[in-house]
Amino acid sequence: MLFRKFVSGLVFSFLVCIHPGYSQSIYTIKGKITDAENNAFLAGVTLYENESGKGTHSNNSGNYSLSLPEGNYQISCSFVGYKTVKKWIILNKNLTQITGMSTNEVLCNY
């Protein structure tokens, strides 16, 4: 019985001690998406991390929030009628970004 308590305590101590070493920090990038020409808020802009595809949308006030593990990421912002914005970020702390998007200047010729 004493041996069982000792082993249980040892296993518990081992798990408590090693867990922080293997945990990965999660950080949040948040901000506001606006029209670069008139500063109007853009609702429904798609924001995503290119490799994993994890993403979110901006709300009615243009605000967004995306949480990812610590690392380097290329974040894309896309919206119908606007140029897609791509930015590389180093996510090692919580970030706040304001992103302006301009209308798409590419013309389609038929």
C-alpha positions in Angstrom: 0.0 0.0 0.0 2.8 2.4 0.9 4.6 1.5 -2.3 1.5 2.3 -4.4 1.2 5.7 -2.7 4.8 6.4 -3.4 4.5 5.4 -7.1 1.3 7.5 -7.5 3.0 10.5 -5.9 6.1 10.1 -8.1 4.0 9.8 -11.3 2.0 12.9 -10.3 5.1 14.9 -9.5 6.7 13.8 -12.8 3.6 14.9 -14.8 3.4 18.3 -13.0 7.1 19.0 -13.5 7.3 18.1 -17.2 4.0 19.5 -18.4 5.1 23.2 -18.5 8.1 22.3 -20.6 6.0 20.7 -23.3 3.2 23.3 -23.4 3.1 25.7 -26.3 2.2 29.3 -25.7 -0.9 30.6 -27.5 -1.0 34.2 -28.5 -3.7 36.4 -30.1 -3.5 38.8 -33.0 -6.4 41.2 -33.0 -7.2 44.4 -34.8 -9.5 46.3 -37.1 -9.9 46.1 -40.8 -10.8 49.4 -42.7 -11.0 50.7 -46.2 -7.6 52.3 -46.9 -9.2 55.2 -48.8 -12.1 56.3 -46.6 -11.4 54.4 -43.3 -14.8 52.8 -43.3 -15.0 49.6 -41.2 -15.1 46.4 -43.3 -17.3 43.6 -42.0 -16.9 40.0 -43.1 -13.3 40.2 -44.2 -11.7 36.7 -44.1 -8.4 36.5 -42.2 -6.5 33.2 -42.2 -3.1 31.7 -41.6 -1.9 30.4 -44.9 -0.4 27.1 -43.9 -3.0 25.7 -41.6 -6.0 27.6 -43.0 -7.1 28.5 -39.5 -9.0 31.8 -39.7 -11.8 34.1 -38.7 -13.9 37.0 -40.1 -14.1 40.6 -39.1 -17.3 41.6 -37.3 -19.7 44.5 -38.1 -17.2 47.0 -36.6 -14.3 45.6 -38.6 -12.8 43.9 -35.5 -11.1 40.5 -35.6 -9.3 38.1 -33.3 -7.2 35.1 -34.2 -5.3 32.9 -31.7 -2.4 30.7 -32.8 0.6 29.0 -31.1 3.9 30.9 -31.0 5.6 31.0 -34.4 6.1 32.8 -37.7 3.0 33.1 -39.9 1.8 34.6 -43.1 -1.7 36.0 -42.5 -4.0 36.8 -45.4 -6.9 39.2 -45.4 -9.3 38.9 -48.3 -12.6 40.6 -49.2 -14.6 40.7 -52.4 -13.7 43.7 -54.5 -10.4 44.4 -52.6 -6.8 43.4 -53.0 -5.8 40.5 -50.8 -3.4 41.7 -48.1 -0.7 39.3 -46.9 1.6 40.0 -44.0 4.3 38.0 -42.2 4.2 38.2 -38.5 6.3 36.8 -35.7 3.8 35.8 -33.0 5.7 35.7 -29.7 3.3 38.0 -27.8 -0.2 39.3 -28.2 -0.4 41.7 -31.2 -2.8 44.5 -32.2 -2.9 45.4 -35.8 -4.9 47.9 -37.9 -5.0 46.8 -41.6 -6.2 49.0 -44.4 -7.4 47.3 -47.6 -7.7 49.1 -51.0 -10.0 48.2 -53.9 -8.7 45.8 -56.5 -7.2 47.6 -59.5 -6.9 44.5 -61.7 -9.2 44.7 -64.7 -10.6 41.6 -66.3 -10.5 41.6 -70.1 -13.0 39.3 -71.9 
